[in-house]
Every structure is written in C-alpha cells, then in structure tokens.
Amino acid sequence: MQIKIVILGGGLTGLTLAYYLQKENIPFLLLEARDRIGGRIKTIYGENEKSIEMGATWFGKKHTYLTQLLAELNIGYFPQHTSGISLFETFSFAPPQKFTIPETEEEQSYRISGGSGSLTNALLKRINSEFIHLDKPVNFISFQNGKVEIKTKTGVSFFCEKVISTLPPRLLATTIQFEPDLPASIKNICQETHTWMGESIKFSLEYPTDFWRKNGYSGAAFSQAGICSEMHDHCSEDGRFFALKGFLNPGAARLPQAERKDLLLTQLTKYFGEIVRQYSAWHEAIWSDEQYTFTPYDGFVRAHQNNGHESFKAYYQNGALRIAGSETATHFPGYMDGAVCSAMEVLQELKK
C-alpha cells in the first residue's frame, strides 16, 4: 500500500509525531516491531493495579516539551518522594554515609500520574487504530525513483514517500539493510551513538508497608560498592502502594536472576535490616536484552555520545529519510523531553 509517511517505532517520539500528524490531516502509518507500544516507556502494574516503571520514569519542569504535552492531554504529575535520610555507600566494608536531599523546585524530579504508560496510552487512544501496525519489525528499506519500499521480517511491504525513523540510531544502522546504503558519514554517527537506557537494569520490590519512610528514610540510596548503584522510593501518588525501585550495575546482566536478587537483598539488608526480604513481589527489566532497543556497541561508547548530533537534523536518501527519536533531539536528547522535542521538530519540517 502507498502512504505519504511511514513512522518506524511506536515509542514516545513515534506516537507523539503520529498524534500531531493526524491533527494536521497528514497521512501516515506507524510500524512497531513489538506487540506493544511505548518503546522505552514500559509501565507494569503491581498490587491494586498501581504503576511500576521499568523504563522511562522521571522528568523536571525544565523539560518543557514534555510538560506541555502532558498539559494538552490533561495528564497530571507529582513530585518524587525525597524526604528523609538518603544513603551513599562508598565501600562495602563501611557503613553508608547518611545525607538529606535538598528539596528545591528548580531541581525537583516528577513522575507521571498513573505511570509513564498513561502518556503513551493517552496518545494511542487519540490515534486512529488503522494507522498503527504492531508486530512489524523492519529489516529492509529501498529508495528507488522517488519511492520508498519498507519490508518487514514477516514478509509484508509498505510503500511511502518519506520514512521517519524513531528507532535508536545505532539500532537503525545495524539491524536494517538499506538500498542504496546509508551515506558513510551518517551511518558511522548512528553506529557510535549511545542508546539511552540500553545498558540499564531496572528492578522493583513491592512491600506491604513503606517501612523505610516510617523509619525516617527517603528510600534513596547510591552505591559504588554494591550491585545496586541507585535506588529510589516508588510508592504510589495516593500513598496506598509501597515499592522501591532502582538500577543494578550493567554487569549484573551476566548473572543468573536468583544471584542478582540475592546480592540486591543482601545489600539492602545492610541499609534497612531483614525487613527488606519480606517483599510481596519482585520485578526486573534488562534493557540490553531488548532486541528492539539495544544492539551491542563495537567499541567504547560513552553515555549520551553523539546524542543531539547536528547530522541528525538532515534528510537522507534524497530527502526521503529522516532519523528522529530521543537521541537526535536538540533539547535534552536521551530523555522523554528529547523524545517529544524530536517529534515536534520533525512535525514543523513536514508542515513546510
């Protein structure tokens, strides 16, 4: 079938762009490789259907593209809980240092009411379902005689005038074959671009009570010695669901899940005592295992490397390809705000 624009990827950038293209009556299709939308927004639901973030979570009021979209969709947000004693562990053989996190409005972090997934779900509800195709992993794109042919692993082809990729740039350059091939300059940039959250291992522990708050702790902990490098309170906005959430060291992906969990609980026991073992549910997400997010780097790539690179502002393949997505944004690349910013940048270009 022939369509004006095909969007690759149903994450925040792809859905935001689709939402605004529909409002502008610009024909499009969105192809998503997974059987779900959201990309690196991955909200699961625990006890009483309360949200737990296994992907993108926090933002600040400085992230104006995101906050404006939330306002337009009438979605609220609330401040991350930081009150109480926080912990910083330098050495495994020494007690962690105790400190308090200053609560300044300028640096306050926020979470989306109902979970980050409430944003992508709100966008999805506003987009005609006929324009979104799930389970369509793309593996070949041909640019010939002013026409674009997009082939999927399932053998389905789509034809369009322009393709807007919102995939992580490295994933695009290493998993999709192009004919003719991408120019070497942008292909190299893509392959050396850091994939936001690609190395992250997120975990969450649900509890019957917020014992840490009751004992004067914020739930925040940072460690240079344990398997858990960073942790935060993840209780619900209404105060009726209790959880801790954090990050494990990337190297922990090589360990069996049972060993990861044991090392984590041992570390947290040092902080809060044996009560940490009385959890009601455990969740984890290893983003390096997500084939439609991450592909291993060829060499060392530093955090946010090439994010926002000026090469991402150009169109390629005689104007038929635009590489978009959070990593390509002008403002706050590699964050949810960058994802929305990228969609708005492409929208303005397409309206010209």
C-alpha positions as CSV (number, residue, x, y, z in Angstrom):
1,M,0.0,0.0,0.0
2,Q,1.1,3.6,-0.7
3,I,1.1,6.2,2.0
4,K,2.7,9.6,2.4
5,I,4.7,9.0,5.6
6,V,5.7,5.8,7.5
7,I,6.9,6.2,11.0
8,L,9.3,3.5,12.4
9,G,8.8,2.9,16.1
10,G,5.9,3.3,18.5
11,G,7.8,4.8,21.4
12,L,7.2,8.3,22.7
13,T,8.6,10.1,19.6
14,G,6.7,8.0,17.1
15,L,3.4,8.2,19.0
16,T,3.7,12.0,19.5
17,L,4.5,12.5,15.9
18,A,1.6,10.3,14.8
19,Y,-0.8,12.2,17.1
20,Y,0.2,15.6,15.6
21,L,0.2,14.3,12.0
22,Q,-3.3,13.1,12.5
23,K,-4.3,16.5,13.8
24,E,-2.8,18.1,10.7
25,N,-4.5,15.6,8.4
26,I,-1.2,14.4,7.1
27,P,-1.5,10.7,6.0
28,F,0.8,8.3,7.8
29,L,1.3,4.7,9.1
30,L,3.2,3.8,12.2
31,L,5.1,0.4,12.3
32,E,6.1,-1.0,15.6
33,A,8.3,-4.2,15.9
34,R,7.0,-5.2,19.3
35,D,3.5,-6.4,20.2
36,R,3.1,-3.3,22.4
37,I,3.5,0.4,22.1
38,G,5.7,2.6,24.4
39,G,9.3,1.7,23.4
40,R,11.4,2.6,26.4
41,I,8.4,3.6,28.3
42,K,7.5,0.3,30.0
43,T,5.0,0.6,32.8
44,I,3.8,-2.6,34.5
45,Y,1.2,-2.8,37.2
46,G,1.5,-4.3,40.7
47,E,-0.8,-4.7,43.6
48,N,-4.1,-2.8,43.2
49,E,-3.0,-2.1,39.6
50,K,-0.6,0.6,40.7
51,S,2.1,1.6,38.2
52,I,5.7,0.4,38.4
53,E,8.2,1.9,35.9
54,M,10.6,-0.5,34.2
55,G,11.6,2.2,31.7
56,A,11.5,6.0,31.5
57,T,10.3,7.5,34.8
58,W,11.5,11.0,35.9
59,F,11.5,14.5,34.4
60,G,11.7,18.1,35.6
61,K,9.8,21.3,35.0
62,K,12.7,22.3,32.7
63,H,11.5,19.6,30.3
64,T,9.0,21.9,28.7
65,Y,8.2,19.9,25.6
66,L,7.1,17.0,27.8
67,T,5.2,19.1,30.3
68,Q,3.3,20.9,27.5
69,L,2.3,17.6,26.0
70,L,1.1,16.4,29.4
71,A,-0.9,19.6,29.9
72,E,-2.5,19.2,26.4
73,L,-3.5,15.6,27.2
74,N,-4.7,16.6,30.7
75,I,-2.3,14.2,32.4
76,G,-1.0,15.2,35.9
77,Y,2.3,14.5,37.6
78,F,3.6,14.5,41.1
79,P,7.0,15.1,42.9
80,Q,9.3,12.2,43.5
81,H,9.5,11.5,47.2
82,T,12.8,12.5,48.7
83,S,12.1,13.4,52.3
84,G,14.1,11.7,54.9
85,I,17.6,10.2,55.2
86,S,19.3,9.1,52.0
87,L,22.3,6.8,51.8
88,F,25.6,6.8,49.9
89,E,27.9,3.7,50.1
90,T,31.5,4.1,49.1
91,F,33.0,0.9,50.4
92,S,31.3,-2.5,51.0
93,F,33.2,-2.8,54.4
94,A,32.0,0.5,55.8
95,P,28.5,1.7,56.8
96,P,26.9,4.0,54.2
97,Q,27.0,7.7,54.7
98,K,23.7,9.5,55.6
99,F,22.6,12.7,54.0
100,T,19.4,14.6,53.0
101,I,18.4,15.6,49.5
102,P,17.6,19.4,49.3
103,E,14.1,19.9,48.0
104,T,14.4,22.8,45.5
105,E,11.7,23.4,43.0
106,E,14.3,24.0,40.2
107,E,15.7,20.5,40.6
108,Q,12.7,18.6,41.7
109,S,12.0,15.4,39.9
110,Y,8.5,14.3,38.9
111,R,6.6,11.2,38.0
112,I,3.6,11.0,35.7
113,S,0.3,10.3,37.4
114,G,-0.8,6.7,36.7
115,G,2.7,5.9,35.3
116,S,4.6,6.9,32.2
117,G,2.5,4.5,30.3
118,S,-0.5,6.7,30.9
119,L,1.1,9.2,28.4
120,T,1.7,6.7,25.6
121,N,-1.7,5.2,26.2
122,A,-3.4,8.6,26.0
123,L,-1.6,9.2,22.7
124,L,-2.6,5.8,21.4
125,K,-6.3,6.4,22.2
126,R,-6.2,9.6,20.1
127,I,-4.7,7.9,17.1
128,N,-6.9,6.0,14.6
129,S,-6.0,2.3,15.2
130,E,-5.9,1.7,11.5
131,F,-2.8,3.8,11.2
132,I,-0.8,1.7,13.7
133,H,0.6,-1.7,12.9
134,L,2.2,-3.8,15.7
135,D,4.5,-6.9,15.2
136,K,6.1,-5.3,12.2
137,P,9.9,-5.4,12.6
138,V,11.5,-3.8,9.6
139,N,14.6,-5.3,8.1
140,F,14.9,-3.7,4.6
141,I,14.3,-0.2,3.1
142,S,14.7,0.6,-0.5
143,F,14.9,4.1,-2.0
144,Q,14.3,3.9,-5.8
145,N,13.0,6.5,-8.3
146,G,11.4,8.7,-5.6
147,K,9.6,5.9,-3.9
148,V,10.3,4.1,-0.6
149,E,9.7,0.4,-0.1
150,I,9.8,-0.9,3.5
151,K,10.0,-4.6,4.1
152,T,9.3,-6.4,7.4
153,K,10.6,-9.7,8.7
154,T,7.1,-11.1,8.3
155,G,7.2,-10.5,4.5
156,V,4.8,-7.5,4.5
157,S,5.9,-4.5,2.4
158,F,4.8,-0.9,2.7
159,F,5.3,1.9,0.2
160,C,5.6,5.6,1.0
161,E,7.2,8.9,0.1
162,K,9.1,9.5,3.3
163,V,10.1,7.4,6.2
164,I,10.7,8.8,9.6
165,S,12.8,6.5,11.9
166,T,12.3,7.0,15.6
167,L,14.4,3.9,16.4
168,P,17.6,4.4,18.4
169,P,20.1,5.4,15.7
170,R,22.5,2.5,16.3
171,L,19.6,0.0,16.1
172,L,18.5,1.6,12.8
173,A,22.0,1.4,11.3
174,T,22.9,-2.1,12.4
175,T,19.6,-4.0,12.0
176,I,18.1,-2.6,8.8
177,Q,19.5,-3.0,5.4
178,F,19.3,0.0,3.1
179,E,19.4,0.1,-0.7
180,P,21.3,2.2,-1.5
181,D,23.2,2.1,1.7
182,L,23.2,5.0,4.1
183,P,26.0,7.5,3.5
184,A,29.1,6.5,5.4
185,S,29.1,9.8,7.4
186,I,25.7,9.3,9.0
187,K,26.0,5.6,9.3
188,N,29.1,6.0,11.3
189,I,27.5,8.6,13.5
190,C,24.5,6.3,14.1
191,Q,26.7,3.3,15.0
192,E,28.6,5.4,17.5
193,T,25.5,7.0,19.1
194,H,24.7,6.0,22.7
195,T,21.4,4.3,23.2
196,W,19.5,5.9,26.1
197,M,18.8,3.3,28.8
198,G,20.4,0.5,26.6
199,E,22.6,-0.8,29.4
200,S,20.1,-0.2,32.3
201,I,18.9,-3.0,34.5
202,K,15.9,-1.8,36.5
203,F,14.3,-3.6,39.4
204,S,11.4,-3.0,41.7
205,L,10.4,-4.5,45.0
206,E,6.8,-4.3,46.3
207,Y,6.2,-4.2,50.0
208,P,3.2,-4.4,52.4
209,T,4.3,-1.1,54.0
210,D,6.6,1.8,53.4
211,F,8.9,0.7,56.3
212,W,11.7,3.0,55.1
213,R,9.5,6.1,55.4
214,K,8.3,5.0,58.8
215,N,11.9,4.8,59.9
216,G,12.8,8.2,58.6
217,Y,14.5,7.2,55.3
218,S,13.7,8.6,51.9
219,G,14.3,5.3,50.1
220,A,17.1,6.8,48.1
221,A,20.4,5.1,48.1
222,F,23.5,5.3,45.9
223,S,26.4,2.8,46.0
224,Q,29.9,2.5,44.4
225,A,30.3,-0.9,46.1
226,G,27.1,-3.0,45.7
227,I,25.1,-4.5,42.8
228,C,22.5,-1.8,43.2
229,S,24.0,1.5,42.1
230,E,21.0,3.7,42.6
231,M,17.6,3.3,44.3
232,H,14.5,5.5,45.0
233,D,11.1,5.4,46.7
234,H,8.5,4.2,44.2
235,C,5.3,4.4,46.2
236,S,2.1,5.5,44.5
237,E,0.8,9.0,44.4
238,D,-2.1,8.2,46.7
239,G,0.1,6.6,49.3
240,R,-1.6,3.2,49.1
241,F,1.1,1.2,47.3
242,F,4.6,0.7,48.5
243,A,7.7,-0.1,46.5
244,L,11.4,0.6,46.0
245,K,12.9,0.9,42.5
246,G,16.4,1.3,41.2
247,F,19.2,0.3,38.9
248,L,21.6,-2.7,39.1
249,N,25.1,-2.5,37.7
250,P,25.1,-3.3,33.9
251,G,27.5,-6.2,34.5
252,A,24.8,-7.9,36.6
253,A,23.1,-8.9,33.3
254,R,25.6,-11.8,33.1
255,L,24.5,-13.3,36.5
256,P,21.5,-15.7,37.0
257,Q,18.4,-13.9,38.2
258,A,18.5,-15.6,41.5
259,E,22.0,-14.4,42.2
260,R,21.1,-10.8,41.2
261,K,18.2,-10.9,43.6
262,D,20.3,-12.4,46.4
263,L,23.0,-9.8,46.0
264,L,20.5,-7.0,45.9
265,L,18.7,-8.2,49.1
266,T,22.0,-8.6,50.9
267,Q,22.9,-5.1,50.0
268,L,19.6,-3.6,51.1
269,T,19.6,-5.6,54.3
270,K,22.7,-3.6,55.3
271,Y,20.7,-0.5,54.8
272,F,17.4,-1.3,56.3
273,G,17.6,-4.7,58.1
274,E,16.0,-8.1,57.4
275,I,12.6,-6.5,56.7
276,V,13.7,-5.9,53.1
277,R,13.4,-9.7,52.5
278,Q,9.7,-9.5,53.3
279,Y,8.8,-8.2,49.8
280,S,5.5,-9.2,48.1
281,A,6.7,-9.0,44.5
282,W,9.9,-8.6,42.5
283,H,10.2,-7.2,39.0
284,E,13.2,-6.5,36.7
285,A,13.9,-5.3,33.2
286,I,17.3,-5.9,31.5
287,W,17.3,-3.4,28.6
288,S,20.3,-4.9,26.9
289,D,18.2,-8.0,26.2
290,E,15.6,-5.9,24.4
291,Q,16.4,-6.6,20.7
292,Y,14.2,-3.8,19.5
293,T,16.0,-1.2,21.7
294,F,19.6,-2.2,22.0
295,T,22.4,-3.8,20.0
296,P,25.9,-4.1,21.5
297,Y,28.5,-1.5,20.7
298,D,31.5,-2.3,18.6
299,G,33.8,-0.4,21.0
300,F,33.6,2.0,23.9
301,V,30.7,4.5,23.6
302,R,30.3,7.0,26.5
303,A,27.0,8.0,27.9
304,H,25.0,10.2,25.6
305,Q,27.7,10.1,23.0
306,N,26.5,11.8,19.8
307,N,23.1,12.5,21.3
308,G,21.8,15.6,19.6
309,H,24.4,15.5,16.9
310,E,23.8,18.0,14.2
311,S,23.9,15.3,11.5
312,F,20.5,14.1,12.7
313,K,18.9,17.3,11.5
314,A,19.3,16.5,7.8
315,Y,17.3,14.4,5.5
316,Y,19.0,11.5,3.7
317,Q,18.3,9.3,0.6
318,N,17.3,12.4,-1.5
319,G,15.1,13.7,1.2
320,A,13.2,10.5,1.8
321,L,14.7,9.6,5.2
322,R,14.7,11.5,8.5
323,I,16.4,10.0,11.6
324,A,14.5,11.1,14.6
325,G,14.0,9.9,18.2
326,S,15.1,10.9,21.7
327,E,18.8,10.6,20.9
328,T,18.5,13.1,18.0
329,A,16.7,15.9,19.7
330,T,18.0,19.5,20.0
331,H,16.9,19.8,23.7
332,F,17.5,17.2,26.3
333,P,18.4,14.3,24.0
334,G,18.2,10.9,25.6
335,Y,15.2,11.8,27.8
336,M,11.5,11.8,27.5
337,D,11.6,15.5,26.8
338,G,14.0,14.9,24.0
339,A,11.6,12.3,22.5
340,V,8.8,14.8,22.4
341,C,11.1,17.6,21.2
342,S,12.2,15.4,18.3
343,A,8.6,14.7,17.2
344,M,7.9,18.4,17.2
345,E,11.0,19.2,15.2
346,V,10.0,16.7,12.5
347,L,6.4,17.9,12.5
348,Q,7.4,21.5,11.8
349,E,9.7,20.3,8.9
350,L,6.9,18.3,7.4
351,K,4.4,21.2,7.6
352,K,6.6,23.4,5.5
